[in-house]
Amino acid sequence: MQQSANQEGMKPMEFSLLYLIQRQLPIYWQEFFEAHCNLKANDIYQAHAFIVKRNSFFINQRRFIVLTNHFMINVEADFNKTCTEAVYKDLKWKVPLAALKALQMEESGSYFKLTVYFDLPELNRVMALYGAKKP
């Protein structure tokens, strides 16, 4: 194969596009989280975000924040060693969006810090209705 002038001196890089594309497909993630988040019939997956969460001991943790039409869910999951599929580990907590009072976002160096505020009495009331555990 003859190289064009644009390719001269370049080192070719190859990677598996199939898994990259699959991981971006919304239906893949919807099925994954609906299978593991114990959603009730009227609670429907809406979106998710991969985040690095800093816990109260200042340790960074890889997490997915999943939004349904009723809850914000903290899910511990990752990819298998070959990055071909997501692996569920644990549902860390689940809080009702009805109790959400405020969001505060600020830039902190090279990342954004998001702080979420909930109304605790409303949080407990809604969680009792759904039979969810307290965070």
N, CA, C and O atoms as a MOPAC input file, in Angstrom:
PM7 MOZYME 1SCF
protein

 N      0.84400 1    -1.18400 1     0.00000 1
 C      0.00000 1     0.00000 1     0.00000 1
 C      0.88100 1     1.23600 1     0.00000 1
 O      1.83200 1     1.33500 1     0.77500 1
 N      0.56600 1     2.15100 1    -0.85200 1
 C      1.34900 1     3.37200 1    -0.96000 1
 C      0.82600 1     4.40100 1     0.04000 1
 O     -0.38100 1     4.62800 1     0.12900 1
 N      1.73900 1     5.02600 1     0.79500 1
 C      1.34000 1     6.01900 1     1.79000 1
 C      1.20300 1     7.38200 1     1.14800 1
 O      1.99000 1     7.75100 1     0.27600 1
 N      0.21100 1     8.12400 1     1.57700 1
 C      0.06500 1     9.49200 1     1.09600 1
 C      1.02400 1    10.38700 1     1.86100 1
 O      1.62100 1     9.96600 1     2.85100 1
 N      1.16700 1    11.60600 1     1.40700 1
 C      2.06500 1    12.56000 1     2.06500 1
 C      1.62900 1    12.81100 1     3.50100 1
 O      2.47100 1    13.07400 1     4.35900 1
 N      0.33700 1    12.73500 1     3.77900 1
 C     -0.17300 1    12.96800 1     5.13800 1
 C      0.17800 1    11.83300 1     6.09000 1
 O      0.22800 1    12.04900 1     7.30100 1
 N      0.42500 1    10.62000 1     5.57200 1
 C      0.69500 1     9.47000 1     6.41600 1
 C      2.17800 1     9.25400 1     6.66300 1
 O      2.54100 1     8.49700 1     7.56300 1
 N      3.03800 1     9.89300 1     5.89500 1
 C      4.47300 1     9.69300 1     6.05400 1
 C      4.91600 1    10.13100 1     7.44200 1
 O      4.53700 1    11.19400 1     7.93400 1
 N      5.72100 1     9.29000 1     8.04800 1
 C      6.24900 1     9.61200 1     9.37500 1
 C      5.26600 1     9.38000 1    10.50200 1
 O      5.59800 1     9.62800 1    11.66100 1
 N      4.05700 1     8.90800 1    10.19600 1
 C      3.05500 1     8.66400 1    11.24000 1
 C      3.08200 1     7.19900 1    11.63200 1
 O      3.21700 1     6.32700 1    10.77300 1
 N      2.95800 1     6.92300 1    12.90900 1
 C      2.85000 1     5.54600 1    13.39500 1
 C      1.36500 1     5.18000 1    13.41700 1
 O      0.57600 1     5.84500 1    14.08900 1
 N      0.97900 1     4.13100 1    12.68900 1
 C     -0.44300 1     3.76500 1    12.69900 1
 C     -0.86500 1     3.23800 1    14.07400 1
 O     -0.12300 1     2.50600 1    14.72900 1
 N     -2.05900 1     3.62200 1    14.48900 1
 C     -2.62000 1     3.14300 1    15.75700 1
 C     -3.91900 1     2.42400 1    15.43900 1
 O     -4.77100 1     2.94600 1    14.72000 1
 N     -4.06100 1     1.23100 1    15.97600 1
 C     -5.26400 1     0.44600 1    15.74800 1
 C     -5.94500 1     0.18500 1    17.07400 1
 O     -5.27900 1     0.00100 1    18.09300 1
 N     -7.25600 1     0.16900 1    17.06800 1
 C     -8.02000 1    -0.18300 1    18.25300 1
 C     -9.35400 1    -0.75000 1    17.81900 1
 O     -9.77600 1    -0.58700 1    16.67500 1
 N    -10.00300 1    -1.41300 1    18.74400 1
 C    -11.26700 1    -2.06300 1    18.42600 1
 C    -12.40500 1    -1.06700 1    18.57900 1
 O    -12.77100 1    -0.69200 1    19.69200 1
 N    -12.94700 1    -0.65400 1    17.47500 1
 C    -14.02400 1     0.32700 1    17.46500 1
 C    -15.34600 1    -0.25800 1    17.94400 1
 O    -16.18900 1     0.47100 1    18.46700 1
 N    -15.53700 1    -1.55700 1    17.77300 1
 C    -16.79100 1    -2.20300 1    18.14900 1
 C    -17.14800 1    -1.93200 1    19.60900 1
 O    -18.27700 1    -1.54000 1    19.90600 1
 N    -16.20300 1    -2.13500 1    20.51400 1
 C    -16.50000 1    -1.97200 1    21.93500 1
 C    -16.69000 1    -0.51700 1    22.30500 1
 O    -17.51400 1    -0.19900 1    23.16300 1
 N    -15.94300 1     0.37200 1    21.67200 1
 C    -16.11000 1     1.79500 1    21.92200 1
 C    -17.52000 1     2.22900 1    21.53000 1
 O    -18.18900 1     2.94000 1    22.28000 1
 N    -17.96100 1     1.80200 1    20.36200 1
 C    -19.30600 1     2.16500 1    19.90100 1
 C    -20.37000 1     1.53400 1    20.78600 1
 O    -21.33600 1     2.19700 1    21.16500 1
 N    -20.20000 1     0.25000 1    21.12300 1
 C    -21.19400 1    -0.43300 1    21.94800 1
 C    -21.36700 1     0.27100 1    23.28400 1
 O    -22.48900 1     0.40600 1    23.77200 1
 N    -20.26700 1     0.72100 1    23.88200 1
 C    -20.35100 1     1.36500 1    25.18800 1
 C    -21.06100 1     2.71000 1    25.11200 1
 O    -21.50300 1     3.23200 1    26.13500 1
 N    -21.17600 1     3.27500 1    23.92200 1
 C    -21.83900 1     4.56400 1    23.77700 1
 C    -23.32900 1     4.43200 1    23.45300 1
 O    -24.04900 1     5.43100 1    23.46100 1
 N    -23.79600 1     3.22900 1    23.17000 1
 C    -25.18600 1     3.03800 1    22.77700 1
 C    -26.12400 1     3.18500 1    23.97700 1
 O    -25.95900 1     2.48000 1    24.97300 1
 N    -27.08300 1     4.06900 1    23.89800 1
 C    -28.00200 1     4.28400 1    25.03100 1
 C    -28.75700 1     3.03100 1    25.45000 1
 O    -28.94500 1     2.80700 1    26.64600 1
 N    -29.19600 1     2.20200 1    24.49700 1
 C    -29.97400 1     1.02500 1    24.86000 1
 C    -29.13200 1     0.03100 1    25.65800 1
 O    -29.65100 1    -0.64600 1    26.54600 1
 N    -27.83500 1    -0.06400 1    25.35000 1
 C    -26.93900 1    -0.94200 1    26.10700 1
 C    -26.94800 1    -0.53200 1    27.57200 1
 O    -27.09900 1    -1.37700 1    28.45500 1
 N    -26.78600 1     0.75900 1    27.83400 1
 C    -26.72800 1     1.24600 1    29.21400 1
 C    -28.08700 1     1.17600 1    29.89000 1
 O    -28.16900 1     0.83900 1    31.07100 1
 N    -29.14800 1     1.48500 1    29.16800 1
 C    -30.47800 1     1.39500 1    29.76300 1
 C    -30.74200 1    -0.02800 1    30.24200 1
 O    -31.19500 1    -0.22200 1    31.37000 1
 N    -30.47200 1    -1.01200 1    29.41800 1
 C    -30.68500 1    -2.40900 1    29.80400 1
 C    -29.78500 1    -2.80700 1    30.97100 1
 O    -30.21900 1    -3.52500 1    31.87200 1
 N    -28.53400 1    -2.34600 1    30.95800 1
 C    -27.59500 1    -2.67000 1    32.03000 1
 C    -28.09500 1    -2.13400 1    33.36800 1
 O    -28.15900 1    -2.88000 1    34.34600 1
 N    -28.45200 1    -0.84900 1    33.42500 1
 C    -28.86400 1    -0.26300 1    34.69500 1
 C    -30.24700 1    -0.73500 1    35.13600 1
 O    -30.47600 1    -0.91200 1    36.33300 1
 N    -31.16600 1    -0.94200 1    34.20700 1
 C    -32.48000 1    -1.46200 1    34.59500 1
 C    -32.36100 1    -2.87200 1    35.16300 1
 O    -33.15000 1    -3.25400 1    36.02700 1
 N    -31.40700 1    -3.63600 1    34.70000 1
 C    -31.21900 1    -4.99900 1    35.20400 1
 C    -30.62700 1    -5.01700 1    36.61300 1
 O    -30.80900 1    -5.99200 1    37.34200 1
 N    -29.92600 1    -3.96100 1    37.00600 1
 C    -29.20100 1    -3.98400 1    38.27500 1
 C    -29.68100 1    -2.99300 1    39.33300 1
 O    -29.26200 1    -3.09300 1    40.48700 1
 N    -30.53000 1    -2.05500 1    38.98600 1
 C    -30.90000 1    -0.99300 1    39.94900 1
 C    -32.21100 1    -1.23400 1    40.68300 1
 O    -32.66800 1    -0.34800 1    41.40600 1
 N    -32.82800 1    -2.39100 1    40.52700 1
 C    -34.06900 1    -2.72500 1    41.24300 1
 C    -35.13400 1    -1.63900 1    41.08800 1
 O    -35.68600 1    -1.15800 1    42.07800 1
 N    -35.41800 1    -1.26000 1    39.85100 1
 C    -36.39500 1    -0.20700 1    39.59900 1
 C    -37.81500 1    -0.76100 1    39.68700 1
 O    -38.08900 1    -1.87300 1    39.23500 1
 N    -38.70600 1     0.02100 1    40.27200 1
 C    -40.12600 1    -0.33900 1    40.31700 1
 C    -40.73200 1    -0.11300 1    38.93200 1
 O    -40.10800 1     0.51400 1    38.07600 1
 N    -41.92500 1    -0.61500 1    38.71500 1
 C    -42.55900 1    -0.53600 1    37.39300 1
 C    -42.72600 1     0.90300 1    36.90400 1
 O    -42.62700 1     1.15900 1    35.70400 1
 N    -42.97700 1     1.83900 1    37.81300 1
 C    -43.18800 1     3.23400 1    37.40600 1
 C    -41.90900 1     4.07600 1    37.46400 1
 O    -41.96600 1     5.29300 1    37.28700 1
 N    -40.77300 1     3.44900 1    37.70800 1
 C    -39.49300 1     4.16000 1    37.78600 1
 C    -38.66400 1     3.76900 1    36.56700 1
 O    -38.26800 1     2.61100 1    36.43400 1
 N    -38.39900 1     4.71900 1    35.68100 1
 C    -37.80200 1     4.42900 1    34.38600 1
 C    -36.45200 1     5.12000 1    34.23600 1
 O    -36.30700 1     6.30400 1    34.54100 1
 N    -35.46100 1     4.35700 1    33.76000 1
 C    -34.13000 1     4.90500 1    33.47400 1
 C    -34.24400 1     6.09300 1    32.53800 1
 O    -34.99000 1     6.04600 1    31.56000 1
 N    -33.50300 1     7.16600 1    32.83300 1
 C    -33.48600 1     8.35100 1    31.97800 1
 C    -32.09700 1     8.62000 1    31.39800 1
 O    -31.95400 1     8.85800 1    30.19900 1
 N    -31.06600 1     8.58200 1    32.26400 1
 C    -29.70800 1     8.90800 1    31.82000 1
 C    -28.71100 1     8.44700 1    32.86800 1
 O    -29.08700 1     8.05800 1    33.97400 1
 N    -27.43700 1     8.49500 1    32.50800 1
 C    -26.38200 1     8.17600 1    33.47100 1
 C    -25.13800 1     8.97400 1    33.11000 1
 O    -25.01700 1     9.49900 1    32.00300 1
 N    -24.22200 1     9.05400 1    34.05900 1
 C    -22.93100 1     9.69900 1    33.82900 1
 C    -21.86800 1     8.93100 1    34.59100 1
 O    -22.07400 1     8.52600 1    35.73500 1
 N    -20.73500 1     8.73600 1    33.94800 1
 C    -19.58500 1     8.14100 1    34.63000 1
 C    -18.88900 1     9.28000 1    35.36100 1
 O    -18.59900 1    10.31800 1    34.76500 1
 N    -18.62100 1     9.09100 1    36.64500 1
 C    -17.99400 1    10.14300 1    37.44400 1
 C    -16.86400 1     9.56800 1    38.29000 1
 O    -16.74600 1     8.35500 1    38.46100 1
 N    -16.05700 1    10.45100 1    38.80200 1
 C    -15.10800 1    10.10900 1    39.85100 1
 C    -15.61100 1    10.83800 1    41.07900 1
 O    -15.59600 1    12.06800 1    41.13400 1
 N    -16.05500 1    10.07800 1    42.05900 1
 C    -16.65900 1    10.61500 1    43.28000 1
 C    -15.61800 1    10.60900 1    44.39300 1
 O    -14.89400 1     9.63000 1    44.57300 1
 N    -15.55200 1    11.69800 1    45.13000 1
 C    -14.64100 1    11.74700 1    46.27600 1
 C    -15.46900 1    11.51300 1    47.53400 1
 O    -16.40500 1    12.26000 1    47.82000 1
 N    -15.11500 1    10.46500 1    48.28500 1
 C    -15.88800 1    10.14900 1    49.48900 1
 C    -15.47100 1    11.01900 1    50.67200 1
 O    -14.61300 1    11.89000 1    50.53100 1
 N    -16.07200 1    10.78500 1    51.83200 1
 C    -15.80400 1    11.61400 1    53.01600 1
 C    -14.39000 1    11.42700 1    53.56000 1
 O    -13.95000 1    12.20400 1    54.40800 1
 N    -13.67000 1    10.40500 1    53.08300 1
 C    -12.27400 1    10.19400 1    53.48400 1
 C    -11.31500 1    10.70900 1    52.40900 1
 O    -10.11800 1    10.42200 1    52.44300 1
 N    -11.85600 1    11.47700 1    51.45000 1
 C    -11.09700 1    12.08100 1    50.35000 1
 C    -10.44300 1    11.04700 1    49.42900 1
 O     -9.37000 1    11.28100 1    48.87300 1
 N    -11.11200 1     9.90100 1    49.28200 1
 C    -10.65000 1     8.85000 1    48.37300 1
 C    -11.51300 1     8.91000 1    47.11300 1
 O    -12.74100 1     8.91700 1    47.19700 1
 N    -10.87100 1     8.95400 1    45.95100 1
 C    -11.60400 1     8.97600 1    44.69100 1
 C    -12.16200 1     7.59600 1    44.38200 1
 O    -11.47900 1     6.58400 1    44.54300 1
 N    -13.42600 1     7.56900 1    43.93000 1
 C    -14.10100 1     6.32400 1    43.60200 1
 C    -14.74300 1     6.45100 1    42.22300 1
 O    -15.39500 1     7.45300 1    41.92900 1
 N    -14.56100 1     5.43900 1    41.38000 1
 C    -15.18800 1     5.41600 1    40.05800 1
 C    -16.63600 1     4.96100 1    40.23100 1
 O    -16.90000 1     3.89900 1    40.79600 1
 N    -17.56600 1     5.77200 1    39.74200 1
 C    -18.98400 1     5.46400 1    39.91000 1
 C    -19.77300 1     5.87500 1    38.66700 1
 O    -19.29400 1     6.62200 1    37.81500 1
 N    -20.98800 1     5.36400 1    38.60000 1
 C    -21.97300 1     5.84400 1    37.64700 1
 C    -23.08900 1     6.47900 1    38.46600 1
 O    -23.57700 1     5.87600 1    39.42200 1
 N    -23.48900 1     7.66600 1    38.10400 1
 C    -24.69100 1     8.27100 1    38.68400 1
 C    -25.79400 1     8.03200 1    37.66500 1
 O    -25.70200 1     8.47400 1    36.52000 1
 N    -26.82800 1     7.33600 1    38.08900 1
 C    -27.94100 1     6.97500 1    37.22000 1
 C    -29.15300 1     7.80000 1    37.62800 1
 O    -29.49100 1     7.88100 1    38.80800 1
 N    -29.80200 1     8.41100 1    36.64500 1
 C    -31.03100 1     9.15800 1    36.89500 1
 C    -32.20100 1     8.38100 1    36.32500 1
 O    -32.18900 1     7.96800 1    35.16500 1
 N    -33.21600 1     8.18800 1    37.16400 1
 C    -34.48300 1     7.63200 1    36.70200 1
 C    -35.49800 1     8.76300 1    36.82900 1
 O    -35.12400 1     9.87800 1    37.19500 1
 N    -36.74300 1     8.51300 1    36.54300 1
 C    -37.70600 1     9.59800 1    36.70600 1
 C    -38.03700 1     9.86200 1    38.17300 1
 O    -38.71600 1    10.84500 1    38.46800 1
 N    -37.57600 1     9.00900 1    39.11500 1
 C    -37.82900 1     9.23200 1    40.53500 1
 C    -36.57500 1     9.31200 1    41.40200 1
 O    -36.62900 1     9.88200 1    42.49200 1
 N    -35.44800 1     8.75700 1    40.95400 1
 C    -34.27700 1     8.64100 1    41.82400 1
 C    -32.96600 1     9.04100 1    41.15900 1
 O    -32.82500 1     9.00700 1    39.93600 1
 N    -32.01700 1     9.41800 1    42.00200 1
 C    -30.60800 1     9.52800 1    41.63900 1
 C    -29.93200 1     8.35600 1    42.33900 1
 O    -30.06000 1     8.19500 1    43.55200 1
 N    -29.20900 1     7.53500 1    41.56800 1
 C    -28.65400 1     6.29400 1    42.10200 1
 C    -27.14000 1     6.27900 1    41.89600 1
 O    -26.64900 1     6.57300 1    40.80600 1
 N    -26.41700 1     5.93600 1    42.94400 1
 C    -24.96500 1     5.80600 1    42.90500 1
 C    -24.64100 1     4.32500 1    42.70400 1
 O    -24.86400 1     3.50900 1    43.59800 1
 N    -24.11400 1     3.98300 1    41.52700 1
 C    -23.84000 1     2.59100 1    41.17700 1
 C    -22.33200 1     2.39300 1    41.03400 1
 O    -21.65200 1     3.14200 1    40.33100 1
 N    -21.82700 1     1.36500 1    41.71800 1
 C    -20.43900 1     0.97300 1    41.52100 1
 C    -20.41600 1    -0.07900 1    40.41700 1
 O    -20.97000 1    -1.16800 1    40.56100 1
 N    -19.77000 1     0.26800 1    39.32700 1
 C    -19.63500 1    -0.63000 1    38.18900 1
 C    -18.36800 1    -0.22700 1    37.45200 1
 O    -17.85400 1     0.87700 1    37.62800 1
 N    -17.88500 1    -1.12000 1    36.64400 1
 C    -16.66700 1    -0.84700 1    35.88500 1
 C    -16.70800 1    -1.70100 1    34.63900 1
 O    -17.74600 1    -2.28200 1    34.32100 1
 N    -15.61800 1    -1.78500 1    33.94000 1
 C    -15.53000 1    -2.63900 1    32.76600 1
 C    -14.66700 1    -3.84600 1    33.10000 1
 O    -13.78600 1    -3.77300 1    33.95600 1
 N    -14.93000 1    -4.96500 1    32.41300 1
 C    -14.08600 1    -6.13800 1    32.61700 1
 C    -12.67800 1    -5.83500 1    32.09600 1
 O    -12.45100 1    -4.78200 1    31.50100 1
 N    -11.73900 1    -6.74800 1    32.31500 1
 C    -10.33300 1    -6.49000 1    31.98000 1
 C    -10.10500 1    -6.22500 1    30.50200 1
 O     -9.17900 1    -5.50000 1    30.13900 1
 N    -10.93200 1    -6.79900 1    29.65000 1
 C    -10.76300 1    -6.57100 1    28.21400 1
 C    -11.62700 1    -5.41900 1    27.70500 1
 O    -11.64500 1    -5.13800 1    26.50700 1
 N    -12.33600 1    -4.75600 1    28.60500 1
 C    -13.20900 1    -3.62500 1    28.25800 1
 C    -14.27500 1    -3.99700 1    27.23500 1
 O    -14.64000 1    -3.17700 1    26.39300 1
 N    -14.77200 1    -5.21800 1    27.30300 1
 C    -15.80200 1    -5.64900 1    26.35300 1
 C    -17.20800 1    -5.58400 1    26.92500 1
 O    -18.18400 1    -5.64700 1    26.17700 1
 N    -17.32200 1    -5.45800 1    28.24900 1
 C    -18.65100 1    -5.33400 1    28.84700 1
 C    -18.55500 1    -4.67600 1    30.21500 1
 O    -17.52300 1    -4.72400 1    30.88400 1
 N    -19.65700 1    -4.06700 1    30.60500 1
 C    -19.73700 1    -3.44900 1    31.92600 1
 C    -19.98400 1    -4.54200 1    32.96300 1
 O    -20.65800 1    -5.53500 1    32.68900 1
 N    -19.42800 1    -4.34300 1    34.15500 1
 C    -19.57600 1    -5.30400 1    35.24100 1
 C    -20.18300 1    -4.57200 1    36.43700 1
 O    -19.59500 1    -3.62600 1    36.96200 1
 N    -21.36300 1    -5.01900 1    36.85900 1
 C    -22.03400 1    -4.43200 1    38.01700 1
 C    -21.34900 1    -4.90700 1    39.29100 1
 O    -21.00900 1    -6.08300 1    39.41800 1
 N    -21.14300 1    -3.97200 1    40.25200 1
 C    -20.55100 1    -4.34600 1    41.53700 1
 C    -21.52300 1    -4.12700 1    42.68600 1
 O    -21.74400 1    -5.03600 1    43.48500 1
 N    -22.11600 1    -2.91900 1    42.78400 1
 C    -22.97900 1    -2.64500 1    43.93500 1
 C    -23.79500 1    -1.38500 1    43.70400 1
 O    -23.37000 1    -0.47700 1    42.98900 1
 N    -24.96700 1    -1.33900 1    44.31600 1
 C    -25.77300 1    -0.12300 1    44.36100 1
 C    -25.44300 1     0.52200 1    45.70500 1
 O    -25.78700 1    -0.01900 1    46.75600 1
 N    -24.78100 1     1.66900 1    45.67600 1
 C    -24.28800 1     2.29600 1    46.90200 1
 C    -25.37000 1     3.07900 1    47.63700 1
 O    -25.51600 1     2.94900 1    48.85200 1
 N    -26.12900 1     3.89200 1    46.90300 1
 C    -27.25400 1     4.59800 1    47.50400 1
 C    -28.21300 1     5.05600 1    46.42400 1
 O    -27.89600 1     5.09200 1    45.23500 1
 N    -29.39600 1     5.40200 1    46.89300 1
 C    -30.49000 1     5.79200 1    46.01200 1
 C    -31.25900 1     6.89100 1    46.72800 1
 O    -31.74100 1     6.67000 1    47.83900 1
 N    -31.39000 1     8.07500 1    46.12100 1
 C    -32.10000 1     9.16900 1    46.76900 1
 C    -33.16700 1     9.72400 1    45.81700 1
 O    -32.94400 1     9.80000 1    44.60900 1
 N    -34.32000 1    10.10700 1    46.36200 1
 C    -35.41500 1    10.57900 1    45.51000 1
 C    -35.16800 1    11.97900 1    44.96200 1
 O    -34.73400 1    12.87600 1    45.68600 1
 N    -35.44900 1    12.15100 1    43.68100 1
 C    -35.31100 1    13.46900 1    43.05800 1
 C    -36.32100 1    14.46700 1    43.61000 1
 O    -36.09400 1    15.67600 1    43.55700 1
 N    -37.43500 1    13.96700 1    44.13900 1
 C    -38.44800 1    14.86000 1    44.71700 1
 C    -37.88400 1    15.64300 1    45.90300 1
 O    -38.39500 1    16.71400 1    46.23300 1
 N    -36.85100 1    15.13000 1    46.53800 1
 C    -36.24900 1    15.80400 1    47.68500 1
 C    -35.07700 1    16.70300 1    47.29600 1
 O    -34.46100 1    17.32900 1    48.15900 1
 N    -34.76900 1    16.76700 1    46.00700 1
 C    -33.67100 1    17.59300 1    45.53700 1
 C    -34.00500 1    19.07200 1    45.72800 1
 O    -35.03500 1    19.54900 1    45.25200 1
 N    -33.12900 1    19.79100 1    46.42400 1
 C    -33.35500 1    21.21600 1    46.68300 1
 C    -32.46200 1    22.11300 1    45.84600 1
 O    -32.90700 1    23.15000 1    45.35500 1
 N    -31.20400 1    21.72200 1    45.67800 1
 C    -30.27600 1    22.58900 1    44.94600 1
 C    -29.08600 1    21.79100 1    44.43900 1
 O    -28.72000 1    20.75300 1    44.99100 1
 N    -28.49900 1    22.30800 1    43.37300 1
 C    -27.25300 1    21.79100 1    42.82500 1
 C    -26.26900 1    22.95100 1    42.79000 1
 O    -26.63500 1    24.07300 1    42.44200 1
 N    -25.04300 1    22.68200 1    43.14400 1
 C    -24.00900 1    23.70700 1    43.07200 1
 C    -22.84700 1    23.12700 1    42.28200 1
 O    -22.30500 1    22.08000 1    42.63700 1
 N    -22.46500 1    23.81500 1    41.20700 1
 C    -21.34800 1    23.34400 1    40.39700 1
 C    -20.27700 1    24.42100 1    40.38600 1
 O    -20.55400 1    25.60300 1    40.18400 1
 N    -19.05100 1    23.97800 1    40.60600 1
 C    -17.93700 1    24.91400 1    40.56400 1
 C    -16.73900 1    24.25400 1    39.89900 1
 O    -16.54300 1    23.04200 1    39.99300 1
 N    -15.94800 1    25.07400 1    39.22900 1
 C    -14.73800 1    24.56500 1    38.59800 1
 C    -13.65300 1    24.46500 1    39.65300 1
 O    -13.44500 1    25.39000 1    40.43700 1
 N    -12.97200 1    23.34600 1    39.66500 1
 C    -11.92100 1    23.11100 1    40.64900 1
 C    -10.70300 1    22.54300 1    39.92500 1
 O    -10.56300 1    21.32800 1    39.79000 1
 N     -9.84100 1    23.41200 1    39.46800 1
 C     -8.67600 1    22.95700 1    38.70700 1
 C     -9.09000 1    22.44900 1    37.35400 1
 O     -9.69300 1    23.18600 1    36.57400 1
 N     -8.77700 1    21.19600 1    37.05500 1
 C     -9.08400 1    20.62100 1    35.74900 1
 C    -10.38900 1    19.82900 1    35.73900 1
 O    -10.66100 1    19.11100 1    34.77600 1
 N    -11.19200 1    19.94200 1    36.77600 1
 C    -12.44900 1    19.21000 1    36.82400 1
 C    -13.54500 1    20.09300 1    37.42300 1
 O    -13.27900 1    21.19800 1    37.89700 1
 N    -14.77800 1    19.59000 1    37.39400 1
 C    -15.90800 1    20.29800 1    37.97200 1
 C    -16.37400 1    19.57000 1    39.21500 1
 O    -16.44900 1    18.34100 1    39.23000 1
 N    -16.68300 1    20.30900 1    40.23700 1
 C    -17.18900 1    19.75000 1    41.49000 1
 C    -18.69500 1    20.02300 1    41.54300 1
 O    -19.13500 1    21.16700 1    41.42800 1
 N    -19.46300 1    18.96900 1    41.71700 1
 C    -20.91200 1    19.08000 1    41.82100 1
 C    -21.32500 1    18.70200 1    43.23300 1
 O    -21.00400 1    17.61400 1    43.71100 1
 N    -22.03600 1    19.59800 1    43.89700 1
 C    -22.56700 1    19.33700 1    45.22500 1
 C    -24.09100 1    19.31100 1    45.11300 1
 O    -24.69400 1    20.20700 1    44.52200 1
 N    -24.69600 1    18.29000 1    45.68000 1
 C    -26.14600 1    18.09000 1    45.58900 1
 C    -26.74200 1    18.23500 1    46.98200 1
 O    -26.24100 1    17.64700 1    47.94000 1
 N    -27.81600 1    19.02100 1    47.09600 1
 C    -28.47200 1    19.25500 1    48.38500 1
 C    -29.89000 1    18.68900 1    48.35700 1
 O    -30.64800 1    18.92000 1    47.41500 1
 N    -30.23400 1    17.93600 1    49.41800 1
 C    -31.55600 1    17.32700 1    49.52200 1
 C    -32.25100 1    17.78600 1    50.79000 1
 O    -31.60100 1    18.09100 1    51.79000 1
 N    -33.59100 1    17.83400 1    50.74400 1
 C    -34.43000 1    18.10600 1    51.90800 1
 C    -34.57900 1    16.76500 1    52.63300 1
 O    -35.26400 1    15.86900 1    52.14000 1
 N    -33.94100 1    16.62100 1    53.80100 1
 C    -33.89500 1    15.33000 1    54.50400 1
 C    -35.27700 1    14.78400 1    54.89100 1
 O    -35.52800 1    13.59900 1    54.66700 1
 N    -36.19200 1    15.59600 1    55.46400 1
 C    -37.52500 1    15.04500 1    55.77700 1
 C    -38.26600 1    14.54800 1    54.52600 1
 O    -38.91300 1    13.50200 1    54.56000 1
 N    -38.16800 1    15.30200 1    53.42600 1
 C    -38.81200 1    14.88100 1    52.17900 1
 C    -38.14000 1    13.63400 1    51.62100 1
 O    -38.81300 1    12.74600 1    51.09900 1
 N    -36.83500 1    13.56400 1    51.72600 1
 C    -36.08700 1    12.39400 1    51.28600 1
 C    -36.58600 1    11.14500 1    52.01000 1
 O    -36.86300 1    10.12600 1    51.37600 1
 N    -36.69900 1    11.22500 1    53.33000 1
 C    -37.15800 1    10.07700 1    54.12300 1
 C    -38.60600 1     9.70600 1    53.81700 1
 O    -38.95000 1     8.52500 1    53.78700 1
 N    -39.46000 1    10.71300 1    53.58900 1
 C    -40.86900 1    10.46300 1    53.28500 1
 C    -41.00300 1     9.70800 1    51.95300 1
 O    -41.71200 1     8.70500 1    51.87200 1
 N    -40.32800 1    10.19100 1    50.93100 1
 C    -40.42600 1     9.56100 1    49.60900 1
 C    -39.80100 1     8.16800 1    49.62500 1
 O    -40.32500 1     7.24400 1    49.00400 1
 N    -38.70800 1     8.02000 1    50.31700 1
 C    -38.06400 1     6.71200 1    50.38100 1
 C    -38.95300 1     5.69000 1    51.07200 1
 O    -38.96600 1     4.52100 1    50.68800 1
 N    -39.69800 1     6.11900 1    52.09200 1
 C    -40.61900 1     5.21100 1    52.76600 1
 C    -41.73300 1     4.76500 1    51.80300 1
 O    -42.16800 1     3.61400 1    51.84100 1
 N    -42.18600 1     5.68100 1    50.94700 1
 C    -43.22000 1     5.32400 1    49.94900 1
 C    -42.73700 1     4.26000 1    48.97500 1
 O    -43.50800 1     3.38600 1    48.57900 1
 N    -41.48600 1     4.32600 1    48.59300 1
 C    -40.92200 1     3.38900 1    47.63300 1
 C    -40.26000 1     2.17900 1    48.28400 1
 O    -39.82700 1     1.25900 1    47.58900 1
 N    -40.18000 1     2.17500 1    49.60000 1
 C    -39.55600 1     1.06400 1    50.28200 1
 C    -38.04000 1     1.01800 1    50.08000 1
 O    -37.41500 1    -0.03600 1    50.19600 1
 N    -37.47000 1     2.17000 1    49.77800 1
 C    -36.01300 1     2.22800 1    49.54600 1
 C    -35.27000 1     2.39800 1    50.86200 1
 O    -35.82800 1     2.87800 1    51.84900 1
 N    -34.01300 1     2.00200 1    50.86000 1
 C    -33.17500 1     2.16200 1    52.04400 1
 C    -32.70100 1     3.59500 1    52.17100 1
 O    -32.53700 1     4.29400 1    51.17100 1
 N    -32.48000 1     4.03300 1    53.40000 1
 C    -31.95400 1     5.37500 1    53.63500 1
 C    -30.47800 1     5.39800 1    53.26200 1
 O    -29.76200 1     4.42000 1    53.47200 1
 N    -30.01500 1     6.55300 1    52.69200 1
 C    -28.59800 1     6.62900 1    52.32000 1
 C    -27.70500 1     6.68400 1    53.54100 1
 O    -26.48300 1     6.75000 1    53.40900 1

